[in-house]
Amino acid sequence: MAKESSESGSLMDQLGLDKLKSSLGEYVSGWGENLVQRGVDKLNDVAEQASNGGGAAGEAAKEGAEELAEGESPAKAALSAATTGVKEKAKDVFGGGGGSEAAER
């Protein structure tokens, strides 16, 4: 029986699993890229909406979207966005960063 399989190719070759494995890998890769792009698009939408109102949330969303667009990991983009949000909120609370808002207070 082993002699038969060596003459006609391996079981993997006979079943075409290499092609299936390759196709599955391409599908998963494409799905992942699509997922990341949808996340970037969503963050851009949120950033645009928030920037129309201004404030810390808009700056944070904008920073996160930029990080994702540059190919950074979602975790790093979220951390960057959170850091920017805290910084902008602190500016709002303590009047830092100059600008017209600080002058009005």
C-alpha positions in Angstrom: 0.0 0.0 0.0 2.8 2.4 0.8 4.3 1.6 -2.5 1.2 2.7 -4.3 1.1 6.1 -2.6 4.7 6.9 -3.4 4.2 6.1 -7.1 1.1 8.2 -7.5 2.2 11.1 -5.2 1.7 11.9 -1.6 -1.8 11.9 0.0 -1.4 15.7 0.3 -0.8 16.1 -3.4 -3.7 13.8 -4.2 -6.2 15.7 -2.1 -5.0 19.1 -3.3 -4.6 20.4 0.3 -1.7 22.7 -0.7 -4.0 24.7 -3.0 -6.7 24.8 -0.3 -4.1 26.0 2.3 -2.9 28.7 -0.1 -6.4 29.9 -1.0 -7.4 30.0 2.6 -4.3 32.0 3.5 -5.1 34.5 0.8 -8.7 34.8 1.9 -7.8 35.4 5.5 -5.1 37.9 4.5 -7.6 39.8 2.4 -10.3 39.7 5.1 -7.8 41.1 7.6 -6.8 43.9 5.3 -10.5 44.7 4.7 -11.2 44.7 8.4 -8.3 47.2 9.1 -9.4 49.4 6.2 -13.0 49.5 7.6 -11.6 50.4 11.0 -9.5 53.2 9.5 -12.6 54.5 7.6 -14.7 54.4 10.7 -12.1 56.3 12.8 -11.8 58.9 10.0 -15.6 59.3 10.1 -15.6 59.7 13.9 -12.6 62.1 13.7 -14.4 64.2 11.1 -17.6 64.4 13.2 -15.7 65.1 16.4 -13.5 67.7 14.8 -16.5 69.6 13.6 -17.3 70.0 17.3 -13.6 70.3 18.2 -12.3 69.3 21.6 -10.3 66.4 22.9 -12.4 63.6 21.4 -11.9 65.0 17.9 -8.1 65.2 18.3 -7.9 61.8 19.9 -9.9 60.1 17.1 -7.9 62.0 14.5 -4.6 60.7 16.1 -5.9 57.1 16.2 -7.0 57.2 12.6 -3.6 58.6 11.5 -1.8 55.8 13.4 -3.9 53.1 11.8 -3.5 54.6 8.4 0.3 54.5 8.8 0.0 50.8 9.4 0.4 50.8 13.2 -1.3 48.1 15.3 -4.8 48.8 16.5 -3.5 48.7 20.1 -0.8 51.3 19.4 -3.3 53.5 17.6 -5.7 53.3 20.5 -3.0 54.1 23.0 -1.9 57.1 20.9 -5.5 58.3 20.7 -6.0 57.9 24.4 -2.8 59.8 25.2 -3.8 62.6 22.8 -7.3 62.7 24.3 -5.9 63.1 27.8 -3.5 65.8 26.7 -6.2 67.8 24.9 -8.6 67.4 27.9 -5.9 68.6 30.2 -5.4 71.7 28.0 -9.1 72.4 28.1 -9.3 72.0 31.9 -6.1 73.9 32.8 -6.1 76.4 29.9 -2.8 75.2 28.5 -1.7 75.5 24.9 -2.7 79.2 24.4 -5.2 79.9 21.7 -8.4 81.8 21.8 -10.2 79.5 24.2 -7.6 80.2 27.0 -7.9 83.9 26.4 -11.7 83.8 26.7 -11.6 82.4 30.2 
